[in-house]
Amino acid sequence: MFALLGTFNFSYFHVAISTFWQPIRQISVPYTIVVLTVRPSGAQTRSVESLIERYLERSNPFFQAELRPFRTAPLLLAWAAERQKRDAAAFWLADLGGLSIHSEAFAERIRQARDGGQRSLLLGVGPADGWDDRARAQADCRFSLGPMTLPHELATLVLAEQVYRASTILQGHPYHLGH
């Protein structure tokens, strides 16, 4: 019996136990923000699109941010409905009649959505004639970019900048100084 114990390899057992007792690493699930737009012609000024992409790329250390254009509002709404069901996504609309909030409140709402278990956020910039009642009913939140009517491309750019600003606010980065 002693000979049997002498040949037993305890090193594997030690590795298994030491690995078991290691502190569990926290796994960070990336939070995705998708800016959805309706662009019937598909043509967008390259310089504006470049600025939109730049702001969304700057957000990427904190959020995975991307732009996703659609030809029609029904296509956008169908895609958003699928993501709402499949990915526990929140769907917010930029809408002239929506809630008027400042940048800090926008960032706080994003934090609450993220920390509340939603894995992604879909931000819709609507068609030129605005959102219909079906879109408004599907949205979890409606917010306004301000009381002025903005061209579609400019509204998308402003929203992309606000996504970046929200990421800096939530990180405590000095980009947003509150004035």
C-alpha positions in Angstrom: 0.0 0.0 0.0 2.8 2.4 0.8 4.4 1.7 -2.6 1.1 2.7 -4.3 1.0 6.0 -2.4 4.6 6.6 -3.3 3.9 6.4 -7.0 0.7 8.6 -6.9 1.2 11.9 -8.7 0.0 14.7 -6.3 1.1 17.5 -8.6 -2.1 17.3 -10.7 -4.2 17.3 -7.6 -2.3 20.4 -6.4 -2.9 22.2 -9.7 -6.5 21.3 -9.7 -7.0 22.6 -6.2 -5.0 25.8 -6.6 -6.8 26.6 -9.8 -10.1 26.0 -8.1 -9.3 28.3 -5.2 -8.1 31.2 -7.5 -10.3 34.3 -7.3 -12.8 34.3 -10.1 -12.0 37.0 -12.7 -14.8 39.4 -13.4 -15.8 39.0 -17.0 -16.9 42.2 -18.7 -19.6 41.9 -21.2 -19.3 44.6 -23.8 -22.1 47.1 -24.1 -23.1 47.9 -27.7 -24.7 51.1 -28.9 -26.0 51.1 -32.5 -27.0 54.3 -34.1 -29.8 53.5 -36.6 -30.7 55.8 -39.4 -33.1 55.9 -42.2 -31.4 57.0 -45.5 -33.6 56.3 -48.5 -31.1 57.3 -51.1 -28.2 55.7 -49.2 -26.1 58.7 -50.2 -24.6 60.6 -47.3 -22.0 63.3 -47.5 -18.6 61.5 -47.0 -17.3 64.2 -44.7 -20.3 64.0 -42.4 -20.2 60.2 -42.4 -16.5 60.4 -41.5 -17.2 62.6 -38.5 -20.0 60.3 -37.4 -17.7 57.2 -37.6 -14.9 59.1 -35.8 -17.1 59.9 -32.8 -18.4 56.3 -32.7 -14.9 54.9 -32.9 -13.8 57.2 -30.1 -16.6 55.7 -27.9 -15.3 52.1 -28.5 -13.0 51.8 -25.5 -16.2 52.2 -23.4 -18.9 51.1 -25.7 -18.9 49.1 -28.9 -20.6 51.8 -31.0 -21.6 51.5 -34.7 -23.7 53.1 -37.4 -26.3 51.1 -39.2 -28.3 52.8 -42.0 -31.6 51.4 -43.4 -33.4 52.3 -46.6 -36.8 52.5 -44.9 -38.3 53.0 -41.5 -40.2 49.7 -41.5 -36.9 47.9 -42.2 -35.2 49.7 -39.3 -38.2 48.9 -37.0 -38.2 45.2 -37.9 -34.4 45.0 -37.3 -34.8 46.8 -34.0 -37.7 44.5 -32.9 -35.6 41.5 -33.6 -32.7 42.9 -31.5 -35.0 43.9 -28.7 -36.2 40.3 -28.4 -32.9 38.5 -29.1 -30.4 40.7 -27.3 -32.3 42.4 -24.5 -31.8 45.6 -26.4 -33.3 49.0 -25.4 -34.7 51.0 -28.3 -34.7 54.8 -28.0 -35.8 57.2 -30.7 -34.6 60.7 -31.4 -37.9 62.5 -31.8 -38.8 66.1 -31.8 -41.6 65.4 -29.3 -39.4 63.4 -27.0 -38.0 64.1 -23.6 -35.5 67.0 -23.7 -32.5 66.0 -21.6 -29.0 67.3 -21.1 -25.8 65.3 -21.7 -25.3 64.2 -18.1 -28.9 62.8 -17.9 -28.4 61.1 -21.3 -25.2 59.4 -20.0 -27.0 58.5 -16.7 -29.8 56.8 -18.7 -27.3 54.9 -20.7 -25.6 53.7 -17.5 -28.9 52.7 -16.0 -29.8 50.7 -19.1 -26.4 49.0 -19.1 -26.4 48.3 -15.4 -30.0 47.2 -15.5 -29.2 44.2 -17.6 -29.7 45.4 -21.2 -26.8 44.3 -23.4 -27.3 46.8 -26.1 -28.9 50.2 -26.9 -30.4 51.0 -30.3 -30.7 54.8 -31.0 -32.9 55.6 -33.9 -32.7 58.7 -36.1 -35.9 58.8 -38.1 -36.9 59.4 -41.6 -37.3 63.0 -43.0 -41.0 63.1 -42.2 -40.5 61.9 -38.6 -41.5 58.7 -36.7 -45.0 57.3 -37.1 -47.2 56.1 -34.2 -46.0 52.5 -34.7 -42.4 53.5 -34.1 -43.2 55.6 -31.1 -45.1 52.7 -29.6 -42.2 50.3 -30.2 -39.7 52.7 -28.5 -38.7 52.2 -24.9 -37.8 55.9 -24.7 -38.2 59.0 -26.9 -35.7 61.9 -26.5 -35.2 65.2 -28.3 -31.9 66.5 -29.6 -33.3 70.0 -29.1 -36.2 72.2 -30.2 -34.7 73.0 -33.6 -35.4 70.8 -36.6 -32.1 69.4 -37.8 -31.2 67.9 -41.2 -31.0 64.1 -41.0 -27.2 63.9 -41.4 -26.6 66.6 -38.8 -29.0 64.9 -36.3 -27.0 61.7 -36.7 -23.8 63.5 -36.2 -25.1 65.2 -33.0 -26.3 61.9 -31.7 -22.9 60.2 -32.4 -21.2 63.1 -30.5 -23.6 62.6 -27.6 -22.8 58.9 -27.5 -19.1 59.8 -27.3 -19.8 62.5 -24.7 -21.8 60.0 -22.6 -18.8 57.6 -22.7 -16.5 60.3 -21.4 -18.9 61.3 -18.7 -19.3 57.8 -17.5 -15.5 57.4 -17.5 -14.9 60.7 -15.7 -12.8 61.9 -18.7 -12.2 65.6 -18.9 -13.8 65.9 -22.5 -17.0 66.9 -20.9 -16.6 69.7 -18.5 -20.3 70.4 -18.0 -20.4 73.8 -19.7 
